[in-house]
């Protein structure tokens, strides 16, 4: 495939539970996928990205900026991902690697449909 010149992390996981009912293991699993997964991907591609003065995009969420009942682990992980992106932008600036995050609203995915299926029809 050749060297990595641009990179997108679009992984996401969630749990539909209130903070009180969520397990620490669920929080860690969601953080591992949504945040640590981005770090592992970036570390694996770092040399190529630096050589290419590449670009990295993380898929965040509007839930990174405000609370959503039943999505505390997801929202917290996406907030962490945005803070990570800002930190990486400063750390890698001298290498010419650019970092951005896209924070869409709801996207029709199986994860979103599962969320809707768990809530009563208004």
N, C-alpha and C positions, 0 to 999 in steps of 0.2 A: 504493500500500500504506500510505501514511502514515508518520509518524515511527517510528523504532526506539526502543522502550521497554525491550526485553529482547533479549538476544543469546546465542546458543549456538554455540560453536565445537566441532564434532564431527569435524573432519577428522583423518585418520590415514594414515600411510604407514609401511612398514617394509621391511626387507631381512632375509632369512634367511641370515645369514653370521656367522661368528665375527669378532671385532674384527680379528684378524690378516689375514683374507681379505677384509674389507670395503674398499671404495675410499673415499678422501676424498670423492669426488663423491657417493657413496651417502649418506654421513653428512650432507653439505650438503643434498642433496635432501630427506631425511627431516626434517632440522631446518627447512628452508624451509617445508615443508607443516605440520608439527606445531607449530612455535613461531612462525616469522615469519608464517605464514598467519593465525594468531590476532592478531598485532600489526596486520597490514594490515587485517583485518576490523574490529578495534576502532578504528583510526584513521579508517576510512571512516565509522563510525557514532558517533564521539565526541560531536559536537555534540548529536545527538538524545538520546543516553544521558544527557548532563549535564543537558539541559533537563528530561528526564523523571525524573531521579534514579533511573535504571534499574538493571537487574541483568544481570550477565554470568556465564555458566557455561561453563567449559572441560571437555571430556571428556579426562581423564587416563587413567591405567592403574595397576593394582597394580604393574606393572613399573617405575613411577617410584620405588618404595621398596625394591626389591630386584632383584638381578641375575637375568638369564635368559640362559643360554647361547644364542648365536646371535641375540640381540636387543639387542645393545649400543647401536646407534644409536637404536633405538626407545625403549629404556628411558631413555637419556640425554636424549632429546628430551622425553619426558613428565616427567622430573624437572625439566628447564628450564621446562616449561610451568607446573608447580606453583609454582616459585619466581617466575616472572613473575606469576602470579595473586596471590601474596602481596605482591609489590612494587606491583602495580596497585591493590590494595585500600588500601594506605597512600597512594599518590599521589592517588587519586581520592576518598578519604574525605571531604574537605571539600566535594566536589560531591554527596555522597549516593549515589554509584554503588556498588553492592555487587558483589563478585566471589567466586565459588566455583568449586571444581573437583570433579567426580565422578570417582572412580577405580574403575571396575568391574573385576571379574575377567573371565575370558574371555566374550566375546559371540559368538554364532554369526553370523559375517560371512564373506564371501569371503576376507578377509585371514587370518582364523583357520583356515579350512579349508585354505588354501594351506600354512600353517605345519604343520598336521597331516599333509598329504600328503607333506611333505618328510622326515618322521621315520618310522623303522621302527615297525611295530605292536608294542607291548609284548606 
